[in-house]
Amino acid sequence: MDEEMVDDDTKMTALARNSDLVEELGQVEIVFSDKTGTLTCNKMEFVRCSIAETVYGPKNNEDLKKARHTLKKQGKSGPKVHLLGDTTCSDEMTGKIACDAAKKQALEDYFVILH
């Protein structure tokens, strides 16, 4: 059993009902969600993205696990806008970190479409 695949609230494990899903995931181009931010359990976790040749969010699964653990410990005192602890993207959009105009526009365009 993969301990990372256990829901914190219900303590239930994931159950794969279709092995074709893995092949189909790589073909996803657009994600739709309802007003609560998810289609399944009232939670949506946006982990990582690549915009203008820069990857934002945890770089690998080990960093992802560490980020989840850190954010869980921080609770409500953690950053409000982030990709699992990586605030670089929002910092570039808001000017806290310098980036060129083309990259800033690409970030804004991406999140307008995502929103």
Residue, then its C-alpha position, 0 to 999 in steps of 0.5 A: m500500500d502506498e501511504e501517500m495515497v491515503d486520504d488524511d480525513t477519511k483514512m481511505t486508500a485509493l482504488a484503481r478501477n481502470s488501468d487505462l487511466v495512466e495512458e490517458l493522463g498524458q493526453v490531458e490538455i484542459v482541466f475543468s473544475d466546479k466552483t469549489g475547486t474540484l470534481t471529487c472531494n472538495k479539494m484541488e491540489f495544483v502541483r506544478c506547471s511549466i510556463a515560458e520554459t520555467v518549471y514552477g512547483p516542486k521539481n520531483n516527487e521527493d520535493l513534493k512530499k517535503a512541500r506537502h509536509t511543510l505546508k501541513k505543519q504551517g497550516k493557515s500561516g503558510p503562503k496563500v498563493h503558491l504551487l505547493g510552497d513554491t512562491t516564485c511564480s506569484d512573486e514574478m507576477t507581482g514584481k517581488i522577483a524581477c522577470d522580463a515583460a514577456k515572461k510576466q505576460a506569459l504567466e498572466d496569460y496562463f493563470v487567466i486561462l486557468h482561472 
